Amino acid sequence: MNLYEVTLHGTESVYVLAPGKYRAIELVDDYFADAGESKMLEGENLVVRQLDPSEEQILRPEKCRACPLLE
């Protein structure tokens, strides 16, 4: 299994364990469809990044990576 960060519309991130990138997208899509938000993954505002769970890291959503920490 791999760890993926799926960022939607540059604001919200979902972290998923999945065997591959496309399966991670399918799982997030199913999750939002079950919640009644089936249009969450529509459009081009989707970023999928594979994370390395063996490295120490602070998980920050895409919109926060560009922000200074002390702002």
PEBEL-V855828 format. One line per field, one symbol per residue. psi: psi as a letter, one per 30 degrees, with the letter a starting at -180 (. if undefined). burial: # if it has 16 or more other C-alpha atoms within 10 Angstrom, else .. A space follows every 10 residues. Layout:
psi: ???
burial: ???
//
This chain:
psi: klkkkjkkgg ekkkkkklfl eeeeeeeeee eeefgghfge gkaghkkkkk ljffkklkjk leffefkkeh .
burial: ..#######. ..#.##.#.. #..##..##. .......... #....#.#.# .......... ##........ .
//
